[in-house]
Amino acid sequence: MRLACKKVFFRDYVFYVWENVYEPSEDSFLFAENLAVRKGDFVLDVGTGCGILGVIVAKEASMVVVVDINPYAVRCAKENAELNGVIDKMFFVRGDLFSPFRMDGRFDLILFNAPYLPVEFSERVSWIEHAWAGGENGRRVIDRFIREAPRHLGRGGRIFLMQSTLAGVEETLEGFAREGLKASVVAKRNLPFFETLVLMKAER
Ligand SMILES: C[S@@+](CC[C@H](N)C(=O)[O-])C[C@H]1O[C@@H](n2cnc3c(N)ncnc32)[C@H](O)[C@@H]1O
């Protein structure tokens, strides 16, 4: 049975967004506008949602692996890869961050539009809450990502991470530095109520 869905457009791409899946928003679009993919990159899109970032980079990439903790998101991303003609270049995995991946040092590019809102998970956390709730300080998933991502990065690899100022940008830059990566801010967008979206890049 097919779940209810919305249609989202970005440039020439169209995405169906199923119920229980994060609908691409300001953060997704700012990320999509700043995707620095190189021809032939082997890419990992962490927390793919409807697949928007993975599908867009698939045009230039040699291969794109997408992972999400939400099983509805993984199926939705697969449908959108097919719809946008890039399914042959993509792999779809359900899992928690890097837990499905055994091999170290593989990816040229790792992307993550993280759950970053400083909101504690409810007792029976819903799939959609996984998309935005980052725990008490917004950093529960971000901090794990920073610790785990570097060992999955190939030589010359880059990480792009999206979060907002509500989850502490300095902590993220310092976290990457602790892991031996140079990190910087590559794009920003102000939102109402003193919040700014921040896209960061980290590399060796
Ligand atoms: C803000 S949404 C971004 C979705 C999509 N990349 C976009 O830009 O529209 C965050 C996504 O991360 C996923 N996610 C949250 N925690 C995760 C985890 N521990 N492992 C894998 N995916 C996770 C959520 O299910 C959600 O799809």
PDBQT file of the ligand as one rigid body, heavy atoms in Angstrom, charges set to zero:
ROOT
HETATM    1  C1  LIG A 301      16.562  16.966   9.022  1.00  0.00    +0.000 C 
HETATM    2  S1  LIG A 301      16.180  15.418   8.284  1.00  0.00    +0.000 S 
HETATM    3  C2  LIG A 301      17.069  15.591   6.745  1.00  0.00    +0.000 C 
HETATM    4  C3  LIG A 301      16.481  14.768   5.615  1.00  0.00    +0.000 C 
HETATM    5  C4  LIG A 301      17.087  15.048   4.237  1.00  0.00    +0.000 C 
HETATM    6  N1  LIG A 301      18.502  14.743   4.208  1.00  0.00    +0.000 N 
HETATM    7  C5  LIG A 301      16.881  16.485   3.860  1.00  0.00    +0.000 C 
HETATM    8  O1  LIG A 301      17.865  17.233   3.793  1.00  0.00    +0.000 OA
HETATM    9  O2  LIG A 301      15.729  16.878   3.623  1.00  0.00    +0.000 OA
HETATM   10  C6  LIG A 301      17.226  14.304   9.237  1.00  0.00    +0.000 C 
HETATM   11  C7  LIG A 301      17.163  12.849   8.780  1.00  0.00    +0.000 C 
HETATM   12  O3  LIG A 301      18.104  12.090   9.567  1.00  0.00    +0.000 OA
HETATM   13  C8  LIG A 301      17.515  10.858   9.937  1.00  0.00    +0.000 C 
HETATM   14  N2  LIG A 301      18.192  10.392  11.155  1.00  0.00    +0.000 N 
HETATM   15  C9  LIG A 301      18.054  10.880  12.425  1.00  0.00    +0.000 A 
HETATM   16  N3  LIG A 301      18.851  10.204  13.271  1.00  0.00    +0.000 NA
HETATM   17  C10 LIG A 301      19.519   9.281  12.509  1.00  0.00    +0.000 A 
HETATM   18  C11 LIG A 301      20.479   8.276  12.818  1.00  0.00    +0.000 A 
HETATM   19  N4  LIG A 301      20.916   8.090  14.079  1.00  0.00    +0.000 N 
HETATM   20  N5  LIG A 301      20.947   7.506  11.806  1.00  0.00    +0.000 NA
HETATM   21  C12 LIG A 301      20.490   7.670  10.526  1.00  0.00    +0.000 A 
HETATM   22  N6  LIG A 301      19.564   8.599  10.189  1.00  0.00    +0.000 NA
HETATM   23  C13 LIG A 301      19.089   9.402  11.165  1.00  0.00    +0.000 A 
HETATM   24  C14 LIG A 301      16.036  11.171  10.116  1.00  0.00    +0.000 C 
HETATM   25  O4  LIG A 301      15.228  10.010  10.046  1.00  0.00    +0.000 OA
HETATM   26  C15 LIG A 301      15.814  12.170   8.964  1.00  0.00    +0.000 C 
HETATM   27  O5  LIG A 301      15.437  11.496   7.796  1.00  0.00    +0.000 OA
ENDROOT
TORSDOF 0
